[in-house]
Amino acid sequence: MKVSGAEPWEVFARQDPGIPIRHVGRVDASTLDDAVVFAATLYEEWKWADLFIVPRREITQLVRPD
């Protein structure tokens, strides 16, 4: 979902509190509120124990491909 003036938000989730969190996708949004709505709507078909969103600009890449 691409929105004008938006930035990418990475979406992480897990279906059970006892399993690791995994990356499940991405949404593009201009605000936190929009990102929450977009992620909840896009990924609602699964039953998540936890669903997280993080602006991509806040993620630090530790290893860069050559």
C-alpha angles and dihedrals in degrees: 000000000000119000124187111256090011130137128214119264118194117223123215128181149159130205096213129030090232096062130072122268113254137193109257102173149292142275131194116227140155096218140026090247091055092046090053092051094044094048094045091048097044096046100034095108090078124066105238126192087197133012121186134183126198128182106245090230088066094057116094115214110220100186122035122200115244 
